[in-house]
Amino acid sequence: MALEHEFARHYEVQTISRPDLDLLGSPREIHRVLDGLDFDLLLLPAGITDVDHCERRPDEAWKANAGAPAHIAAWCARRGIRMIHFGTDYVFEGVKSTPYNEEDATSPISLYGKCKLAGERAVIQASPANLVVRLSWLFGPGKAGATPDWAVQLAMEQDFLKIASDRISMPTYTIDVARGLFPLLFDPKATGWLHMANSSSCSWLEWAKFSIDAAVDAGLTVRTRMVNSTTMAEVFLNRAHRPKYTVFATDKYEALTGMKLPCWQDAVKRYVKETVVPRYADNGLRAAV
Ligand SMILES: NC(=O)c1ccc[n+]([C@@H]2O[C@H](COP(=O)([O-])OP(=O)(O)OC[C@H]3O[C@@H](n4cnc5c(N)ncnc54)[C@H](OP(=O)(O)O)[C@@H]3O)[C@@H](O)[C@H]2O)c1
């Protein structure tokens, strides 16, 4: 949604949604859809992103996250069309304590991470012109299941929240990704893997707490601002393994663009104020008007 919204300001953007192109379709079906379109650049943010669903339905996960990117990349390569694909921090094991750069060894610990990595590699192997943008902890318009959204919702409903503090990464605003990617869309130097994230890192607990505080600052009345600490082992008991630490080094992005994305706190504040809080316009907001 953010990519389409931002890029449509400057380019003619065609959106291909699930009814048009099913990533679970055969290579022939996928290619037939692409044959009917006319474009200069293909971006592929779609995929199966539910990590637990991937463990339960490995056949679907491999088709959508590895097979489909490969078939699409092969089609693009035959026509000399550049492809930008979106990868994930889950390709890393998460055992480092310093930021992961694009050359760091991958070692996914979930099926989601494994099939996404296979998809990333297929896209890179299909053409030296292609780019794989790895992202982490996304939030933004159209992603109502993200941490700022549910943390604020729970803070309005419950007396206290419990969130893991041993999970560290970089909350990343889809609008900032879209704006930050803009200068690289047709840059022939922007190829291979690229790590992109809002600047600075935090724990999952800090992200949730900051989101609730930002909502209160923007005029929302909540039941609690108390967020207690728990562990990933407790939150994800009997669920797919998630990497604990996936902070990105973004030096390659900064060298290519001369830019750094805003810090995550700035991004969360903007998102919560502009998108999350207005959903509850009959809450404390009315009193503030
Ligand atoms: N979310 C994160 O925190 C995160 C972190 C790191 C990297 N990433 C990567 O960033 C990219 C975007 O992630 P996201 O969270 O924005 O994804 P998302 O909200 O889960 O959206 C995924 C999109 O893929 C579509 N899709 C799913 N199965 C499909 C199928 N069989 N055929 C066609 N379309 C299908 C979905 O369509 P429907 O709307 O019809 O379901 C949806 O539009 C992904 O490549 C993901 O791996 C995400």
The ligand as an SDF file (V2000), in Angstrom:
LIG
                    3D

 48 52  0  0  0  0  0  0  0  0999 V2000
    5.9140   -7.7210    8.1660 N   0  0  0  0  0  0  0  0  0  0  0  0
    7.1690   -7.6530    8.5590 C   0  0  0  0  0  0  0  0  0  0  0  0
    7.4410   -7.3050    9.7190 O   0  0  0  0  0  0  0  0  0  0  0  0
    8.2900   -7.9850    7.6040 C   0  0  0  0  0  0  0  0  0  0  0  0
    9.5940   -8.0100    8.1100 C   0  0  0  0  0  0  0  0  0  0  0  0
   10.6320   -8.2770    7.2340 C   0  0  0  0  0  0  0  0  0  0  0  0
   10.3880   -8.4880    5.8980 C   0  0  0  0  0  0  0  0  0  0  0  0
    9.1220   -8.4800    5.4250 N   0  0  0  0  0  0  0  0  0  0  0  0
    8.9150   -8.7370    3.9910 C   0  0  0  0  0  0  0  0  0  0  0  0
    8.3550   -7.5810    3.4120 O   0  0  0  0  0  0  0  0  0  0  0  0
    7.4330   -7.9480    2.3790 C   0  0  0  0  0  0  0  0  0  0  0  0
    6.0960   -7.3190    2.6790 C   0  0  0  0  0  0  0  0  0  0  0  0
    5.6690   -7.8110    3.9300 O   0  0  0  0  0  0  0  0  0  0  0  0
    4.2670   -7.4000    4.5520 P   0  0  0  0  0  0  0  0  0  0  0  0
    4.3120   -7.6760    6.0070 O   0  0  0  0  0  0  0  0  0  0  0  0
    3.8990   -6.0400    4.0470 O   0  0  0  0  0  0  0  0  0  0  0  0
    3.3250   -8.4640    3.8970 O   0  0  0  0  0  0  0  0  0  0  0  0
    1.7720   -8.6640    4.1640 P   0  0  0  0  0  0  0  0  0  0  0  0
    1.1640   -7.4790    4.8120 O   0  0  0  0  0  0  0  0  0  0  0  0
    1.5990  -10.0040    4.8110 O   0  0  0  0  0  0  0  0  0  0  0  0
    1.2320   -8.6980    2.6890 O   0  0  0  0  0  0  0  0  0  0  0  0
    1.5530   -9.7810    1.8920 C   0  0  0  0  0  0  0  0  0  0  0  0
    0.8430   -9.6130    0.5700 C   0  0  0  0  0  0  0  0  0  0  0  0
    1.0740  -10.8040   -0.1570 O   0  0  0  0  0  0  0  0  0  0  0  0
   -0.1700  -11.1940   -0.7020 C   0  0  0  0  0  0  0  0  0  0  0  0
   -0.2360  -12.6410   -0.8820 N   0  0  0  0  0  0  0  0  0  0  0  0
   -0.1780  -13.5980    0.0630 C   0  0  0  0  0  0  0  0  0  0  0  0
   -0.3380  -14.8030   -0.5060 N   0  0  0  0  0  0  0  0  0  0  0  0
   -0.5280  -14.5730   -1.8420 C   0  0  0  0  0  0  0  0  0  0  0  0
   -0.7720  -15.4120   -2.9480 C   0  0  0  0  0  0  0  0  0  0  0  0
   -0.8630  -16.7240   -2.8390 N   0  0  0  0  0  0  0  0  0  0  0  0
   -0.8980  -14.8420   -4.1650 N   0  0  0  0  0  0  0  0  0  0  0  0
   -0.8370  -13.5050   -4.3180 C   0  0  0  0  0  0  0  0  0  0  0  0
   -0.6190  -12.6500   -3.3070 N   0  0  0  0  0  0  0  0  0  0  0  0
   -0.4700  -13.2000   -2.0760 C   0  0  0  0  0  0  0  0  0  0  0  0
   -1.2060  -10.7610    0.3100 C   0  0  0  0  0  0  0  0  0  0  0  0
   -2.4470  -10.6950   -0.3310 O   0  0  0  0  0  0  0  0  0  0  0  0
   -3.8030  -10.7100    0.4920 P   0  0  0  0  0  0  0  0  0  0  0  0
   -3.9370   -9.2910    1.0030 O   0  0  0  0  0  0  0  0  0  0  0  0
   -4.8150  -11.0800   -0.5180 O   0  0  0  0  0  0  0  0  0  0  0  0
   -3.6490  -11.6950    1.6020 O   0  0  0  0  0  0  0  0  0  0  0  0
   -0.6630   -9.4190    0.7260 C   0  0  0  0  0  0  0  0  0  0  0  0
   -1.0620   -8.4110   -0.1700 O   0  0  0  0  0  0  0  0  0  0  0  0
    7.4040   -9.4670    2.3650 C   0  0  0  0  0  0  0  0  0  0  0  0
    8.2670   -9.9100    1.3550 O   0  0  0  0  0  0  0  0  0  0  0  0
    7.9490   -9.8680    3.7170 C   0  0  0  0  0  0  0  0  0  0  0  0
    8.5920  -11.1230    3.6640 O   0  0  0  0  0  0  0  0  0  0  0  0
    8.0550   -8.2190    6.2580 C   0  0  0  0  0  0  0  0  0  0  0  0
  1  2  1  0
  2  3  2  0
  2  4  1  0
  4  5  1  0
  4 48  2  0
  5  6  2  0
  6  7  1  0
  7  8  2  0
  8  9  1  0
  8 48  1  0
  9 10  1  0
  9 46  1  0
 10 11  1  0
 11 12  1  0
 11 44  1  0
 12 13  1  0
 13 14  1  0
 14 15  2  0
 14 16  1  0
 14 17  1  0
 17 18  1  0
 18 19  2  0
 18 20  1  0
 18 21  1  0
 21 22  1  0
 22 23  1  0
 23 24  1  0
 23 42  1  0
 24 25  1  0
 25 26  1  0
 25 36  1  0
 26 27  1  0
 26 35  1  0
 27 28  2  0
 28 29  1  0
 29 30  1  0
 29 35  2  0
 30 31  1  0
 30 32  2  0
 32 33  1  0
 33 34  2  0
 34 35  1  0
 36 37  1  0
 36 42  1  0
 37 38  1  0
 38 39  2  0
 38 40  1  0
 38 41  1  0
 42 43  1  0
 44 45  1  0
 44 46  1  0
 46 47  1  0
M  CHG  2   8   1  16  -1
M  END
$$$$
